[in-house]
Amino acid sequence: MAMTRVSFDSAGIEIAAHLYTPDSPAVGPRPALVVGHPGTGVKEQTSGTYAELMADRGFVTLAFDAAHQGESGGLPRGLEDPAQRIEDFKAAVSFLTTREEVDPARIGLLGICASGGYSLAATGGDHRVKAVATVCTAEPARQFRFGADGSQDPAVFQALLDAAAQARSRAARGEDPGVLTMFPGTAEEAGALGGEHGIEGWEYYCGPRGHHERSAKFLTWDSVDKMASSDVFRAVPLIGPRPMLQIIGERAVTAWMAIEAHQAATGPKELHRIPGASHVDLYDKREYIDQAVDKLADYFTTHLDK
């Protein structure tokens, strides 16, 4: 497997990506996958892991940094714009159609966590995508509004909207609007806010388990009010008759979002659970990732076949 640094345009923003190509010989162009990272993540973390492993299974894979994040362009830094995130996936498909090693009729999307939601929306609106799969699906707007487990007090999001409105006014006066920090200072504080899921997220993004220097771990405040009007699952019914696979951890508190997307799907669909795994376990624990990759390889081999 070989990795090449590449870039492509997404609505005028330069997107940084890693293109993985298999070492095994091939007769003609190969099937390809666009692989998207979790919220505030970067391509060197879990999306890169899945991209490498799927390249080992014979797929050309493209792991990219979302606009405004990682090594990609876009100002302000840390902006989470659902419309732009969806556009990034479509732009990645466009890039793959220009590559001689890729069969443009056999392109799929693989979204992880937040990119799971965005990849479903991108597939709904882009008929060049032949199949979509997600790992630990999250829909960022729903998670902001209702919490990771779906039980958040509505007052929490209203308070975030208050803060976002104040930040916009500060920016209008030429003042620093500040940013929304996604993680507290310690794992214990993260646990007090989000239980085991909060601790695991802190360990992955802030500790040695998965930390990367370009994973910013913050969002601009206007990211929050963009979430108020976003619902990427609205595009899920448009995916059919193309297939949709979602892989979730058996213990994932976020599973309710994948279930909601599954119920909205109109075409062939599967919700596959990995025994014993939490949401974050599917980011970096090989005993769970390998099971997910086995399932993904079978799925995409079937549905991206000529």
CORDABEL-V994793 format. One record per run of one state. SS is the DSSP state (hx for helix, st for strand, lp for the rest). FROM is the first residue (numbers start at 1). LEN is the number of residues. Records with the same first field share a line. If there is no record, write none. Layout:
BEGIN
SS: FROM-LEN + FROM-LEN
END
This chain:
BEGIN
lp: 1-1 + 11-2 + 22-8 + 37-9 + 57-3 + 65-17 + 98-4 + 113-1 + 126-3 + 136-4 + 147-7 + 173-6 + 182-5 + 207-11 + 221-1 + 229-3 + 239-4 + 250-5 + 265-4 + 275-6 + 285-1 + 304-3
st: 2-9 + 13-9 + 30-7 + 60-5 + 102-11 + 129-7 + 179-3 + 218-3 + 243-7 + 269-6
hx: 46-11 + 82-16 + 114-12 + 140-7 + 154-19 + 187-20 + 222-7 + 232-7 + 255-10 + 281-4 + 286-18
END
